[in-house]
Amino acid sequence: MENFTPVAATIGGFLIGLSAVMLLALQGRIAGISGILGGLLPPKADFGLWRWLFLLGLVIGTLVFVALGGDVSLRNINPFAFGDGTHFAVLIAGGLLVGLGTQLGSGCTSGHGVCGIGQFSVRSIVATVTFMITAGITVFIIRAGVGG
């Protein structure tokens, strides 16, 4: 494991959990990114300030990480090297498929995995297990077949 960072992962996990607890305690809302972002889009269009502040916090957090010396280049976060020759349309199609999946699954891994499991939601546990199994199968297929 070349990217094993238990201290950074622990701090990051703590901060994610803290933000999820704060959002639930202060706003009564689940910290699922797809739901937060989706709530800003029609037909719902709930332009609550908390949604904008939460998303702004994600951007600011990334900027602080980079300012402190963190590396967010694609070579470190993308095991399939999409930045090296994959057509932009493939990335757009992948993003749209993820968006469709979050609608079909009534949420994403942040909503189900972080918040739902913490509330002992059977639906969220099943959804998260399904996400993880699907992710494992996808990585296996990509590495064994497509990615070599």
Contact map, one row per residue, 1 for C-alpha under 8 A:
1111000000000000000000000000000000000000000000000000000000000000000000000000000000000000000000000000000000000000000000000000000000000000000000000000
1111000000000000000000000000000000000000000000000000000000000000000000000000000000000000000000000000000000000000000000000000000000000000000000000000
1111100000000000000000000000000000000000000000000000000000000000000000000000000000000000000000000000000000000000000000000000000000000000000000000000
1111110000000000000000000000000000000000000000000000000000000000000000000000000000000000000000000000000000000000000000000000000000000000000000000000
0011111110000000000000000000000000000000000000000000000000000000000000000000000000000000000000000000000000000000000000000000000000000000000000000000
0001111111000000000000000000000000000000000000000000000000000000000000000000000000000000000000000000000000000000000000000000000000000000000000000000
0000111111100000000000000000000000000000000000000000000000000000000000000000000000000000000000000000000000000000000000000000000000000000000000000000
0000111111110000000000000000000000000000000000000000000000000000000000000000000000000000000000000000000000000000000000000000000000000000000000000000
0000111111111000000000000000000000000000000000000000000000000000000000000000000000000000000000000000000000000000000000000000000000000000000000000000
0000011111111100000000000000000000000000000000000000000000000000000000000000000000000000000000000000000000000000000000000000000000000000000000000000
0000001111111110000000000000000000000000000000000000000000000000000000000000000000000000000000000000000000000000000000000000000000000000000000000000
0000000111111111000000000000000000000000000000000000000000000000000000000000000000000000000000000000000000000000000000000000000000000000000000000000
0000000011111111100000000000000000000000000000000000000000000000000000000000000000000000000000000000000000000000000000000000000000000000000000000000
0000000001111111110000000000000000000000000000000000000000000000000000000000000000000000000000000000000000000000000000000000000000000000000000000000
0000000000111111111000000000000000000000000000000000000000000000000000000000000000000000000000000000000000000000000000000000000000000000000000000000
0000000000011111111100000000000000000000000000000000000000000000000000000000000000000000000000000000000000000000000000000000000000000000000000000000
0000000000001111111110000000000000000000000000000000000000000000000000000000000000000000000000000000000000000000010000000000000000000000000000000000
0000000000000111111111000000000000000000000000000000000000000000000000000000000000000000000000000000000000000000000000000000000000000000000000000000
0000000000000011111111100000001000000000000000000000000000000000000000000000000000000000000000000000000000000000000000000000000000000000000000000000
0000000000000001111111110000011000000000000000000000000000000000000000000000000000000000000000000000000000000000011000000000000000000000000000000000
0000000000000000111111111000000000000000000000000000000000000000000000000000000000000000000000000000000000000000000000000000000000000000000000000000
0000000000000000011111111110000000000000000000000000000000000000000000000000000000000000000000000000000000000000000000000000000000000000000000000000
0000000000000000001111111111111000000000000000000000000000000000000000000000000000000000000000000000000000000000000000000000000000000000000000000000
0000000000000000000111111111111000000000000000000000000000000000000000000000000000000000000000000000000000000000000000000000000000000000000000000000
0000000000000000000011111111100000000000000000000000000000000000000000000000000000000000000000000000000000000000000000000000000000000000000000000000
0000000000000000000001111111000000000000000000000000000000000000000000000000000000000000000000000000000000000000000000000000000000000000000000000000
0000000000000000000001111111100000000000000000000000000000000000000000000000000000000000000000000000000000000000000000000000000000000000000000000000
0000000000000000000000111111110000000000000000000000000000000000000000000000000000000000000000000000000000000000000000000000000000000000000000000000
0000000000000000000000111011111000000000000000000000000000000000000000000000000000000000000000000000000000000000000000000000000000000000000000000000
0000000000000000000100110001111100000000000000000000000000000000000000000000000000000000000000000000000000000010001000000000000000000000000000000000
0000000000000000001100110000111110110000000000000000000000000000000000000000000000000000000000000000000000000110001000000000000000000000000000000000
0000000000000000000000000000011111110000000000000000000000000000000000000000000000000000000000000000000000111111001000000000000000000000000000000000
0000000000000000000000000000001111111000000000000000000000000000000000000000000000000000000000000000000000010110000000000000000000000000000000000000
0000000000000000000000000000000111111100000000000000000000000000000000000000000000000000000000000010010000110010000000000000000000000000000000000000
0000000000000000000000000000001111111110000000000000000000000000000000000000000000000000000000000000000000100010000000000000000000000000000000000000
0000000000000000000000000000001111111111000000000010000000000000000000000000000000000000000000000000000000000000000000000000000000000000000000000000
0000000000000000000000000000000011111111100000000010001000000000000000000000000000000000000000000000000000000000000000000000000000000000000000000000
0000000000000000000000000000000001111111100100000000000000000000000000000000000000000000000000000000000000000000000000000000000000000000000000000000
0000000000000000000000000000000000111111110111100010000000000000000000000000000000000000000000000000000000000000000000000000000000000000000000000000
0000000000000000000000000000000000011111110111100010000000000000000000000000000000000000000000000000000000000000000000000000000000000000000000000000
0000000000000000000000000000000000001111111111000000000000000000000000000000000000000000000000000000000000000000000000000000000000000000000000000000
0000000000000000000000000000000000000011111110000000000000000000000000000000000000000000000000000000000000000000000000000000000000000000000000000000
0000000000000000000000000000000000000000111110000000000000000000000000000000000000000000000000000000000000000000000000000000000000000000000000000000
0000000000000000000000000000000000000111111111000000000000000000000000000000000000000000000000000000000000000000000000000000000000000000000000000000
0000000000000000000000000000000000000011111111100000000000000000000000000000000000000000000000000000000000000000000000000000000000000000000000000000
0000000000000000000000000000000000000011100111110000000000000000000000000000000000000000000000000000000000000000000000000000000000000000000000000000
0000000000000000000000000000000000000011000011111011000000000000000000000000000000000000000000000000000000000000000000000000000000000000000000000000
0000000000000000000000000000000000000000000001111111000000000000000000000000000000000000000000000000000000000000000000000000000000000000000000000000
0000000000000000000000000000000000000000000000111111100000000000000000000000000000000000000000000000000000000000000000000000000000000000000000000000
0000000000000000000000000000000000000000000000011111110000000000000000000000000000000000000000000000000000000000000000000000000000000000000000000000
0000000000000000000000000000000000011011000000111111111000000000000000000000000000000000000000000000000000000000000000000000000000000000000000000000
0000000000000000000000000000000000000000000000111111111100000000000000000000000000000000000000000000000000000000000000000000000000000000000000000000
0000000000000000000000000000000000000000000000001111111110000000000000000000000000000000000000000000000000000000000000000000000000000000000000000000
0000000000000000000000000000000000000000000000000111111111000000000000000000000000000000000000000000000000000000000000000000000000000000000000000000
0000000000000000000000000000000000001000000000000011111111100000000000000000000000000000000000000000000000000000000000000000000000000000000000000000
0000000000000000000000000000000000000000000000000001111111110000000000000000000000000000000000000000000000000000000000000000000000000000000000000000
0000000000000000000000000000000000000000000000000000111111111000000000000000000000000000000000000000000000000000000000000000000000000000000000000000
0000000000000000000000000000000000000000000000000000011111111100000000000000000000000000000000000000000000000000000000000000000000000000000000000000
0000000000000000000000000000000000000000000000000000001111111110000000000000000000000000000000000000000000000000000000000000000000000000000000000000
0000000000000000000000000000000000000000000000000000000111111111000000000000000000000000000000000000000000000000000000000000000000000000000000000000
0000000000000000000000000000000000000000000000000000000011111111100000000000000000000000000000000000000000000000000000000000000000000000000000000000
0000000000000000000000000000000000000000000000000000000001111111110000000000000000000000000000000000000000000000000000000000000000000000000000000000
0000000000000000000000000000000000000000000000000000000000111111111000000000000000000000000000000000000000000000000000000000000000000000000000000000
0000000000000000000000000000000000000000000000000000000000011111111100000000000000000000000000000000000000000000000000000000000000000000000000000000
0000000000000000000000000000000000000000000000000000000000001111111111100000000000000000000000000000000000000000000000000000000000000000000000000000
0000000000000000000000000000000000000000000000000000000000000111111111110000000000000000000000000000000000000000000000000000000000000000000000000000
0000000000000000000000000000000000000000000000000000000000000011111111000000000000000000000000000000000000000000000000000000000000000000000000000000
0000000000000000000000000000000000000000000000000000000000000001111111000000000000000000000000000000000000000000000000000000000000000000000000000000
0000000000000000000000000000000000000000000000000000000000000000111111100000000000000000000000000000000000000000000000000000000000000000000000000000
0000000000000000000000000000000000000000000000000000000000000000111111110000000000000000000000000000000000000000000000000000000000000000000000000000
0000000000000000000000000000000000000000000000000000000000000000110011111001000000000000000000000000000000000000000000000000000000000000000000000000
0000000000000000000000000000000000000000000000000000000000000000010001111101100000000000000000000000000000000000000000000000000000000000000000000000
0000000000000000000000000000000000000000000000000000000000000000000000111111100000000000000000000000000000000000000000000000000000000000000000000000
0000000000000000000000000000000000000000000000000000000000000000000000011111110010100000000000000000000000000000000000000000000000000000000000000000
0000000000000000000000000000000000000000000000000000000000000000000000001111111010000000000000000000000000000000000000000000000000000000000000000000
0000000000000000000000000000000000000000000000000000000000000000000000111111111000000000000000000000000000000000000000000000000000000000000000000000
0000000000000000000000000000000000000000000000000000000000000000000000011111111000000000000000000000000000000000000000000000000000000000000000000000
0000000000000000000000000000000000000000000000000000000000000000000000000111111111000000000000000000000000000000000000000000000000000000000000000000
0000000000000000000000000000000000000000000000000000000000000000000000000011111110000000000000000000000000000000000000000000000000000000000000000000
0000000000000000000000000000000000000000000000000000000000000000000000000000011111000000000000000000000000000000000000000000000000000000000000000010
0000000000000000000000000000000000000000000000000000000000000000000000000110011111110000000000000000000000000000000000000000000000000000000000000000
0000000000000000000000000000000000000000000000000000000000000000000000000000010111111100001000000000000000000000000000000000000000000000000000000000
0000000000000000000000000000000000000000000000000000000000000000000000000100000011111100000000000000000000000000000000000000000000000000000000000000
0000000000000000000000000000000000000000000000000000000000000000000000000000000011111100000000000000000000000000000000000000000000000000000000000000
0000000000000000000000000000000000000000000000000000000000000000000000000000000001111110000000000000000000000000000000000000000000000000000000000000
0000000000000000000000000000000000000000000000000000000000000000000000000000000001111111011000000000000000000000000000000000000000000000000000000000
0000000000000000000000000000000000000000000000000000000000000000000000000000000000001111111000000000000000000000000000000000000000000000000000000000
0000000000000000000000000000000000000000000000000000000000000000000000000000000000000111111100000000000000000000000000000000000000000000000000000000
0000000000000000000000000000000000000000000000000000000000000000000000000000000000000011111110000000000000000000000000000000000000000000000000000000
0000000000000000000000000000000000000000000000000000000000000000000000000000000000000111111111000000000000000000000000000000000000000000000000000000
0000000000000000000000000000000000000000000000000000000000000000000000000000000001000111111111100000000000000000000000000000000000000000000000000000
0000000000000000000000000000000000000000000000000000000000000000000000000000000000000001111111110000000000000000000000000000000000000000000000000000
0000000000000000000000000000000000000000000000000000000000000000000000000000000000000000111111111000000000000000000000000000000000000000000000000000
0000000000000000000000000000000000000000000000000000000000000000000000000000000000000000011111111100000000000000000000000000000000000000000000000000
0000000000000000000000000000000000000000000000000000000000000000000000000000000000000000001111111110000000000000000000000000000000000000000000000000
0000000000000000000000000000000000000000000000000000000000000000000000000000000000000000000111111111000000000000000000000000000000000000000000000000
0000000000000000000000000000000000000000000000000000000000000000000000000000000000000000000011111111100000000000000000000000000000000000000000000000
0000000000000000000000000000000000000000000000000000000000000000000000000000000000000000000001111111110000000000000000000000000000000000000000000000
0000000000000000000000000000000001000000000000000000000000000000000000000000000000000000000000111111111000000000000000000000000000000000000000000000
0000000000000000000000000000000000000000000000000000000000000000000000000000000000000000000000011111111100000000000000000000000000000000000000000000
0000000000000000000000000000000000000000000000000000000000000000000000000000000000000000000000001111111110000000000000000000000000000000000000000000
0000000000000000000000000000000001000000000000000000000000000000000000000000000000000000000000000111111111110000000000000000000000000000000000000000
0000000000000000000000000000000000000000000000000000000000000000000000000000000000000000000000000011111111100000000000000000000000000000000000000000
0000000000000000000000000000000000000000000000000000000000000000000000000000000000000000000000000001111111100000000000000000000000000000000000000000
0000000000000000000000000000000000000000000000000000000000000000000000000000000000000000000000000000111111110000000000000000001000000000000000000000
0000000000000000000000000000000000000000000000000000000000000000000000000000000000000000000000000000011111110000000000000000000000000000000000000000
0000000000000000000000000000000101100000000000000000000000000000000000000000000000000000000000000000011111111111000000000000000000000000000000000000
0000000000000000000000000000000111000000000000000000000000000000000000000000000000000000000000000000010011111111100000000000000000000000000000000000
0000000000000000000000000000000100000000000000000000000000000000000000000000000000000000000000000000000000111111110000000000000100100000000000000000
0000000000000000000000000000001110000000000000000000000000000000000000000000000000000000000000000000000000111111111000000000000000000000000000000000
0000000000000000000000000000011111100000000000000000000000000000000000000000000000000000000000000000000000111111111100000000000000000000000000000000
0000000000000000000000000000000100000000000000000000000000000000000000000000000000000000000000000000000000111111111110000001101100000000000000000000
0000000000000000000000000000000000000000000000000000000000000000000000000000000000000000000000000000000000011111111111000001100100000000000000000000
0000000000000000100100000000000000000000000000000000000000000000000000000000000000000000000000000000000000001111111111000000000000000000000000000000
0000000000000000000100000000011100000000000000000000000000000000000000000000000000000000000000000000000000000111111111100000000000000000000000000000
0000000000000000000000000000000000000000000000000000000000000000000000000000000000000000000000000000000000000011111111111011100000000000000000000000
0000000000000000000000000000000000000000000000000000000000000000000000000000000000000000000000000000000000000001111111111101100000000000000000000000
0000000000000000000000000000000000000000000000000000000000000000000000000000000000000000000000000000000000000000111111111000000000000000000000000000
0000000000000000000000000000000000000000000000000000000000000000000000000000000000000000000000000000000000000000001111111000000000000000000000000000
0000000000000000000000000000000000000000000000000000000000000000000000000000000000000000000000000000000000000000000111111101100000000000000000000000
0000000000000000000000000000000000000000000000000000000000000000000000000000000000000000000000000000000000000000000111111111100000000000000000000000
0000000000000000000000000000000000000000000000000000000000000000000000000000000000000000000000000000000000000000000010011111110000000000000000000000
0000000000000000000000000000000000000000000000000000000000000000000000000000000000000000000000000000000000000000000100001111111000000000000000000000
0000000000000000000000000000000000000000000000000000000000000000000000000000000000000000000000000000000000000001100110011111111100000000000000000000
0000000000000000000000000000000000000000000000000000000000000000000000000000000000000000000000000000000000000001100110011111111110000000000000000000
0000000000000000000000000000000000000000000000000000000000000000000000000000000000000000000000000000000000000000000000000111111111000000000000000000
0000000000000000000000000000000000000000000000000000000000000000000000000000000000000000000000000000000010000001000000000011111111100000000000000000
0000000000000000000000000000000000000000000000000000000000000000000000000000000000000000000000000000000000001001100000000001111111110000000000000000
0000000000000000000000000000000000000000000000000000000000000000000000000000000000000000000000000000000000000000000000000000111111111000000000000000
0000000000000000000000000000000000000000000000000000000000000000000000000000000000000000000000000000000000000000000000000000011111111100000000000000
0000000000000000000000000000000000000000000000000000000000000000000000000000000000000000000000000000000000001000000000000000001111111110000000000000
0000000000000000000000000000000000000000000000000000000000000000000000000000000000000000000000000000000000000000000000000000000111111111000000000000
0000000000000000000000000000000000000000000000000000000000000000000000000000000000000000000000000000000000000000000000000000000011111111100000000000
0000000000000000000000000000000000000000000000000000000000000000000000000000000000000000000000000000000000000000000000000000000001111111110000000000
0000000000000000000000000000000000000000000000000000000000000000000000000000000000000000000000000000000000000000000000000000000000111111111000000000
0000000000000000000000000000000000000000000000000000000000000000000000000000000000000000000000000000000000000000000000000000000000011111111100000000
0000000000000000000000000000000000000000000000000000000000000000000000000000000000000000000000000000000000000000000000000000000000001111111110000000
0000000000000000000000000000000000000000000000000000000000000000000000000000000000000000000000000000000000000000000000000000000000000111111111000000
0000000000000000000000000000000000000000000000000000000000000000000000000000000000000000000000000000000000000000000000000000000000000011111111100000
0000000000000000000000000000000000000000000000000000000000000000000000000000000000000000000000000000000000000000000000000000000000000001111111110000
0000000000000000000000000000000000000000000000000000000000000000000000000000000000000000000000000000000000000000000000000000000000000000111111111100
0000000000000000000000000000000000000000000000000000000000000000000000000000000000000000000000000000000000000000000000000000000000000000011111111111
0000000000000000000000000000000000000000000000000000000000000000000000000000000000000000000000000000000000000000000000000000000000000000001111111111
0000000000000000000000000000000000000000000000000000000000000000000000000000000000000000000000000000000000000000000000000000000000000000000111111111
0000000000000000000000000000000000000000000000000000000000000000000000000000000000000000000000000000000000000000000000000000000000000000000011111111
0000000000000000000000000000000000000000000000000000000000000000000000000000000000000000000000000000000000000000000000000000000000000000000011111111
0000000000000000000000000000000000000000000000000000000000000000000000000000000100000000000000000000000000000000000000000000000000000000000001111111
0000000000000000000000000000000000000000000000000000000000000000000000000000000000000000000000000000000000000000000000000000000000000000000001111111
